[in-house]
């Protein structure tokens, strides 16, 4: 399966954020022209402000699909340009939310690995200006995928997204976000591979809640 990068986006400008923890946000990302260098920490020219919840090895790159963006555009009745979701990569023809955790992509000279879902926050809601955005975004669960950088290199808009490998466990980004299939989540925890801390923590919280609901 081969998709395509529609746009590569980096920070356009820092904005004030409605958060005491991090008063600034780098969510305003806009497309750039030409090749962009990608290192283990993310794209050259991009950065995060709230380092407690954003960035790092397992969240170096955020990808959102044009297909998912299109569904939101239809619902909201307006165009949602590349970068509107705070994504670094707007891709088409390749799954993001429904990508299997651990799937490896080759784009340009880089190799990336799908790690975990994006969890919406108040800053994201403030940026969109949409009422009840966190609830709505969570309910639809088209959250996109974070990726880690396995092989640094360069990529650009128009590059193909080649699927290098897909793990056999079959657990998707959406599965981890929704917690809808506990048996599959347990299998992912037990599967070989370098599971992102954020994904593992989210899965354990879901499973712990289930155990608490079981009558003693």
TIPAZA-584109 format. One record per atom (N, C-alpha, C, CB): x, y, z. Coordinates in pm, whole numbers, plus 50000, padded with zeros to 5 digits. Glycine has a CB too. Example, Ala and Ser with C-alpha at 12.3 -4.5 7.8 and 13.67 -1.06 7.14 Angstrom:
<rs>
513194943150780
512304955050780
513204967050780
511314955350905
512854977550708
513674989450714
512905000350787
514084994050572
</rs>
This chain:
<rs>
500854988050000
500005000050000
500885012450000
499045000150123
500565022149913
501335034449906
500405046449912
502185034849778
500675055450004
499945067950013
500825079249962
499475070650158
500475091350001
501235102849956
501165113850061
500705107949821
502235121450073
502265133050161
501665144950086
503715136150209
500555150250136
499965162150074
500675174750118
498475163050107
501105175050244
501765187050296
502645183450414
500725197650337
503735190950427
504625190150543
504495203450616
506135187150500
504185202950746
503885215050821
504785216550943
502415215050865
505195228850968
505975232151088
505375244651151
507495234251054
505875248251267
505335259751341
505425272451257
506085261551473
504305279651251
504275292651185
504555303651286
502905295051116
503885302751402
504095312551508
503585306751639
503395326051476
504245310051749
503725306351880
502545315451913
504825307351989
501565309751983
500385317052024
500195315852174
499135311951949
499395324952231
499025323552371
498145311152386
498285336252423
498345303952495
497575291752520
496755293452648
498505279552531
495555287352654
494715288352773
495135278352879
493255286152735
496395278152913
496925268153006
497935274653099
497555256352931
497765272553228
498745277653323
500035269653316
498185277253465
499905256953277
501085248353270
502035253053160
500675233853246
501475257053048
502285261652935
501545273252869
502555250052833
501945285652896
501205297252847
501335299752697
501665309452919
502205292352629
502375293752485
502135280352416
503795299052452
501705280952292
501465268752215
502065270052075
499955265852206
502515258752024
503075258151888
502125250551795
504465251451888
500835251151823
499865243451744
499645249351605
498545242751818
499965262151587
499755268751457
500835264351359
499755284151473
500535254051283
501505248551187
501005251151045
501725233351211
501945254350956
501595257550818
502515249850722
501705272850792
502035247150602
502835239750504
504105247250463
502015236750381
505145239750437
506395245250386
506715238650252
507565243250488
507485245650172
507845240850039
509245235050040
507735252249935
509415223849972
510735217949957
511055207650063
511765228649959
512225201450052
512625190950147
512785196450289
513925184450102
512385188250386
512535191750528
513335180650595
511135193550597
514315184550673
515125174850748
514325169850867
516455181250794
514385156650889
513705150351002
514745143151087
512605140450953
514805146951215
515695140551311
514845133051413
516615150951381
515495126451508
514745118551607
513825127151692
515715110951697
514115140051702
513265148951780
512155155451700
514085159551842
512125153151569
511075158951486
511605166151364
510255168351568
510765174751308
511105181751185
511905194451214
509835185251108
512895197051131
513635209551141
512675221151116
514815209851040
512715231151203
511805242451192
510565241051275
511435244451051
510385229451338
509215227151422
509665225951567
508455214451377
508745228651660
509045226551802
507735225651879
509945237951858
507835222152007
506665221852095
506925231152212
506365207452145
505855235752274
505975244352393
505715236352521
505005256152383
504665228252519
504305220152636
505025206752625
502745218152646
506235206252675
507055194152659
506615182752749
508505197452687
505715185352845
505235174452930
504325165152851
504485180053052
503535170652760
502545162552688
502785161852537
501185168052713
503745169352488
503995169352344
505475167452317
503495182452281
505775162252199
507155160552158
507795148352223
507955172852193
509095147252207
509825135652257
509935125052150
509145130052381
510685114752182
510975104152084
509735097752025
511835093552148
508745094752110
507565087452064
506515096351998
506945080152179
506665109452011
505725118951950
506485128951863
504905126352058
507485124151794
508335133051715
507605139051596
509565125551667
506685131251537
505965135551417
504485131951436
506545128751288
503615141251398
502175138651406
501585138851265
501455149151497
500885128151230
500295126951096
498775126351105
500835114451024
498125133251012
496665132951003
496295131050857
496015146051062
495255123250833
494915119950695
493965130250634
494295106050687
494115132250504
493235141150430
491805135950433
493705142850286
491645122850437
490315116850440
489595120350571
490395101650423
490305119450682
489715123050811
489445137950819
490625118650927
490375145950770
490195160450768
488975164150683
491455167450714
488785156850573
487635159550486
486305156950554
487735151250362
486245146550637
485005143750709
484695155050808
485095130250783
485725159950875
485535171250966
485135183750888
486805173851048
485745185850774
485415197550692
483945197450652
486305197950567
483445185650616
482035184450580
481145187750699
481725170350529
481525182850816
480705185250936
480725199850979
481175176351051
481895205950973
482035219651022
481665230050916
483455222051068
481575225750791
481175234850686
482225245050647
479965241850727
483475241250659
484555250450620
485805242450585
484865260650733
486675248950510
487915242450472
488835241450592
488605250050357
489505230050605
490455227950714
491815225250649
490015215950808
492605235650628
493855234250554
494875225750628
494455247850524
495855220950556
496935213150618
497545221050732
498015209350513
497705214350845
498235220750965
497155224651064
499025232750928
495885224651022
494805229051110
494695220251234
493475229051034
495005207651220
494935198451334
496245198351414
494625184251286
497165207151379
498465207351444
499385196551392
498315205851592
499035190951275
499805179751222
501055184551150
498955171451128
502065175951152
503275178051072
503115172850931
504475171451138
502365161750918
502165155550788
500685154150760
502865141850781
500215159950650
498865157150600
499055146850488
498125170350548
498525134850510
498755123950416
497435119450355
499445112050486
497515112750242
496335107350178
496625093250129
495875116350061
495595084850131
495755071250080
496455061850175
496485071549953
496625065850299
497275057250399
496605059750533
498825060050407
496375049150610
495685050350738
496575056950842
495235036550788
495975065450924
496665071051040
496005065651167
496645086751038
494755069851191
494045064851309
493865049751304
492685071551320
493685044251187
493485029851173
494765022551135
492415027051070
495895029151153
497185022451134
497465013351253
498325032851116
498065002051227
498464992951334
499674998751407
498804978751277
499614998551540
500735003151621
501994995451580
500445001451773
503065002851553
504304996451511
504504995751361
504374982851567
503474999951284
503625000551138
504755010151102
502295004951071
505555006151005
506675014450963
506415020550826
507985006250961
506655033550817
506495040950692
507855045250640
505575053150712
508025044950510
509195051150447
508705062950364
509995040850358
509215074750397
508875086950325
510185094050291
507925096350409
510425096350164
511705102150125
512835093150170
511865116350184
513775098850245
514885090750298
514685087550446
516205098050279
513495090250499
513215087450640
512445074350656
512415099050703
512565068450774
511685057450812
511075060950946
512465043750818
509745060050953
508985063851071
508185051851121
508045075651040
507845052151251
507075041151310
505885046751387
507955032551403
504705041451359
503475045551427
503545041351574
502225039351358
503285050951665
503485048151807
502225048951893
504485057451862
501425059551877
500305061451969
499335071851915
500825065652107
498135072751978
497145082551933
497405096451989
495765077951973
496865106251921
496835119851973
495645120952069
496745130451856
495855126652185
494785128652282
494445143552284
495205123552426
493205147352252
492865161652242
492905168552378
491485163252180
493245181352375
493375189052499
492675202552484
494875191052536
492665210152592
492015223252591
492645233052495
492035228952728
493945232152478
494625241152384
494155238452241
496155239352393
494015225852206
493505222052074
492095227652055
493505206552057
491255226052158
489885231152150
489875246352132
489095227152276
490715253152207
490795267852197
491215272052057
491795273352302
492165264852001
492675267851867
491575266351762
493855258651833
490755255851773
489735253451671
488575263351681
489205239351682
488285267751804
487145276651824
485805269651815
487185287651726
485835256351813
484595248651800
484055244651937
484835236151713
482745246251961
482175242452090
482285227452115
480715246752098
482555223952241
482625209852282
483595201852194
481235203552276
484685208252155
485575201752058
486225189052113
486635211452014
486695189452236
487355177652291
486385165852293
487885180452434
485155168252336
484155157552339
483855152452198
482855162552405
483715161252104
483385157351967
484545149751901
483025169651883
485745154951919
486925148551860
487135134651920
488175157351881
486925133852051
487055121052120
485975111252074
486985122952272
484765116252059
483655107552019
483845101551881
482375115152023
484335109451788
484575104051653
485795095151651
484745115451552
486785098551733
488005090451748
488855089851622
487635076451788
488695099551532
489625101051419
490775109851467
488905107251292
491695103951540
492665111851616
494025113351548
492875105751750
494285105951440
495595106551378
496625098651456
496045120951365
497845098751406
498885090351465
500165098151492
499185078551374
500745095451607
502115099951634
503085089451580
502345102351788
504265094251543
505295085251491
506645088751551
505365085951338
507475078551568
508875080851606
509735079651480
509335070651716
510895085751486
511805085851371
512845074851389
512495099751354
512775064651306
513745053751311
514985057051230
513115040751261
514785063151115
515895066951028
515745081650991
515935058050899
516595090351045
516535104451007
516795106250857
517545112651088
516285116850803
516485119550661
515705131750619
516075107450577
515275131850493
514515143050440
513225137950375
515355151050338
512205146250384
510935143250317
510335156350270
509955135650410
509335155350183
508675167350133
507295163950081
509525174050024
506485174250061
505165172350003
505305165649867
504415185849990
504405156249840
504435148749715
505135135449726
505105156849611
505915133449833
506595120649851
505585109449873
507585121249970
505855097549819
505015085949851
505225081549995
505305074349755
504185076050055
504275069750187
504225054750163
503115074550285
505355048250179
505445033850155
505345026350287
506765030250082
504485016350292
504355008050412
505444997450408
502925001550422
506374998450502
507514989250506
507134976150573
508704995650580
506424977150687
506034965150761
504864968450853
507224959550844
504074958150883
502924959450972
502964947951072
501574959450891
502994950751204
503034940051304
501794931051297
503154945951443
501974918651338
500894908851329
499834910451437
501464894951338
500124917851545
499144918751654
497864925851610
499754926151774
497914934651512
496724940751455
496064951751535
495754930351432
496644955851647
496044966151731
496324979851670
496594965351877
495274987551647
495405000351579
495515012051677
494235002451486
495855023351621
495875035851699
494495038351758
496315047751610
493455036051680
492085038051729
491775028651845
491075035851615
492225016251837
492005006651946
492605011852076
492614992951911
493815017252068
494485022252188
493755034552241
495965025652158
493255042952151
492555055152194
491235051952262
492315064352076
490465042652205
489115040052256
489075029552366
488225035652144
490055020552369
490055009952468
488925000052450
489975015752605
488424998752325
487204991052300
487394975952304
486654994952168
488614971152294
488844956652287
489944952752386
489234952252142
489584950452513
490584947652616
491494935952583
489904945052746
490954925552523
491774913752492
492904917452396
490904902452432
492584925452296
493614929552200
494624938852265
492964936352078
494164947152357
495084956152425
496064948352513
494314966352510
495564938152579
496454929652659
497484922952568
495644918952737
497034918752451
497954912352356
499044922052311
497184907052235
498674934752294
499674944652253
500704946852363
498994957952218
500264947252487
501214948852598
502204937352602
500464949752732
501734925452564
502594913552570
503404911452442
501744901352597
503064918852337
503724916652208
505154921852210
502934923352095
506044915652134
507404920852124
507414934352053
508324910852050
508404942352083
508494955452021
508634966252125
507284958151934
508904978252079
509164989652166
507904998052176
510354998152114
506964993852261
505705000852276
505935014452343
504704992452358
505365024852287
505525038352342
504975039052483
504825048652253
505635046652569
505185048052708
503765053352715
506125057252785
503435063052629
502095068852631
501025058652598
502015080352535
501295050252500
500335039852463
500195029552574
500765032952333
501315025452631
501275015452739
500515020852860
502695011452780
500755033352894
500075039453009
498575040252985
500635053453036
498175044252865
496745045252834
496075031552840
496545051452694
496735021452786
496175007852789
496015003052932
497074998152710
497025005053014
496955000353154
495845007453230
498295002653225
495605020153201
494515027353268
493165021253229
494545042253231
492985018253100
491745011753057
491554998453128
491755009652904
492604990353131
492504976953190
492284977753341
493764968853160
492924987253407
492724988853552
491284992853583
493694999453608
490695001553501
489305005453522
488374993353508
488895016453423
488664984953410
487844972853392
487934963753513
488284965353267
489134962053566
489324953453683
488594959053804
490804951853714
488554972353816
487864978553930
486354976653921
488194993453936
485844974753799
484404973053780
483944958653803
484024977253641
484894949353811
484544935253832
484184933153979
485714925853788
482984927754009
482604925454149
483574915754217
481164919854157
483914918854341
484854910154414
484094898654481
485634918254521
</rs>
